[in-house]
């Protein structure tokens, strides 16, 4: 009985990159919360960011628009944990996001 071994490479499916922390302190380094497609062809996109009380702070239907850590009124949010729901091509991603200055 012979066993045949073959070499193969397993293609990894591309997944978007969803950061869990950012520092909107205006030093031009990591100042925006941006979801990166990472090779994913994006046909549909939605992002909603909420504070701990469930108040919607930011929403976008364009993956190229990032969140700068401000409310819709232009006020910087305080340091802390925020919640987001992203939907990319019908797949939901729910997670937390930390804002640190």
N, C-alpha and C positions, 0 to 999 in steps of 0.2 A: 504494500500500500504506500503510495507516494503522496507527499503533501506538497502542494504548489504554493509558494509564497510570491506575492506580487507587491511591488512598491506602488503606492498611490498617495496622492496628496488630497487631503480633505479640505475642500473649499469652505472657508468660514463665511457665513452670511454677514453682510455688512449690517451694522446697527448704528443708529444715531448716537452721538455723544451728548449726554445730559449731565452737566456739572452739578455738584451739590453744594458749592460755596462760591461766592464772589465778593470782591472788595470794591464797591463803588466810591472810592475815596479820591477820585480824580487825579491819580498818579499815572494814568494811562496804562496801567498793568492790571488786567483782569477786572476792569471797571464795569463790564456789562455781563448780564446773564444771557448767554447765547447758546442755543442748541445747534450743534453742527451735524450736518447730514451724513458725513463720514462715508461717502460713496453711495448712500441711499438715494434713489431717484424719488423725490418727494412730489406726489401728485395731490395730496391733501394734507393740510396742517392746521392745527389749532393749539394755542397755548393760553392758559389762564393761570394767574398767580394770585393767591389769597393770603391774607394775614391770618393770625391764629383765631380770630373771631369770625372767619368766613367771609370777610369783606373782600370783594374783587378789587385788586389793585392794578392789574394790567391784563390785557388780552390782545392777541394778535392772530391773524390767519396767514401770516407771511413768515416763513422760517428765517428770512434775512433781516427781520426786525428784532432787535434785542431789547431787554429790559435794563434800564439804567438805575434801578433802585429807587425810583420816585413814584409817587401816587399819580393818579390822573390829574390832580391839582398841581403837580410839579414839586411836591414836598418830599424831601428825602425820608425814606422809611427808617425807623430805628434798627439798630443791630438786633438780630434774632433769627428765629426759624420761621420760614414761610412755606407754603404748600403750593404745589403746582400740579396741573393736569395738562399733559401734552397728548395730542392725538396726531400721529403721523401715519398716513396711509391706512387709516382705520384701526391702528394698534394704539391702545392707551398706555400711557406711562404716568403713574401717580407717584409723587415723591416729595421729599422736603428739600428745602434750599436754605442755606445759611448766608445771611448778609453780615459781613464784618467790615468795620471801618479801620 
